[in-house]
Amino acid sequence: MSRPQSKLTAQGQISVPVEIRRKLGLGPGSVLEWEEEGDRVIVRRAGRYSSEDIHRAVFSRVPKARSAEEMKQGIAEHMRKKHARR
């Protein structure tokens, strides 16, 4: 089996072979990262989110700590409203 290959254009552009695009889930607008390791270059799909984006999503909506009694009262109130006669 031959390795996928690309040809560099005069403008410095390449085409990513279809089997690689499928494997990495690449489409128009996808971003690739290039990393040098000695005499090799590693190309990989860039992460969609930065660590800052992930941190903000995970920790921005931390609920206020509540006691067990406060939680019981909140549940009871929710059930009263849910099953109230209209």
Beta strands, then each sheet from edge to edge (+ up, - down):
strand 1: 32-37
strand 2: 40-45
sheet 1: 1+ 2-
end
